[in-house]
Amino acid sequence: MQRRRFKQITSLEQRLSEEAKRLREQAKKLPPSSDRERLLRKAREDEMAAQMTGWIASPGLQPPN
């Protein structure tokens, strides 16, 4: 069985940021509820993951000794 491979056109950081933006827009349309809070929490997680990806990929990051 062969794995299907996809070539990503955009960076992980950009995809996570776009997903966070989409989730926030979706949450704006909902009344205050647990579903809205779940979407906002996921958006925050995506934003944090995008920041961490940027930090990891930064040229100033040094490997541990």
N, C-alpha and C positions, 0 to 999 in steps of 0.2 A: 504494500500500500504506500503510495507516495503522498507526501504532504503538499498541500496547496500553499504556495508562497505568494505574498503580495508585496509589491514594492511601494513603500510609503512615499508619497509626494511631499507631504508636509512633516515638519518635525513633531516629535512627541509633545514637546512644550506647547507648540501652537495648537495641536489637536486638543490637548487638555484645556487650554484657555478658551477655545471655541466651544467646547462642551460645557464648561462652566457658565459661559455667557448664555448659551441656549437654555440651560437649566434655570438660570435666574429669570430669564424672560418667561419661561413656562410657569415658574412659581408666582410671578407677578399677577398672572391671570387667575390664580386660585384664591379662594377666601382663606383666612387663617385656619389651618387644620394640620393634622399630623402629616398629610401628604405634602403640603407646602414646606413644612419643616424638613422633611426628608429630602426634598429637592434642593433646598438651600444648604443643607449639610453636605450633600454630594457635590454641590458647586464649590463649597469651601475646600473640600478634600481635593477636588481637581485642581483648584488654584494652588494649593500647597504643593501638590505633586509637580505641577509645572514649575514652581519656584525651585524645588529640590532638584529637578532635572537640569535646570539652568545652573545651579550651584555645582552640581556634579560635573557638568560639561565645561565649566569655566577653566580657562588656562592657568589660573592661579592655584588650582587645587593640587596639592602635593600628595603623592602616595605615602602610606605609612612606612616607617623604617623597620 
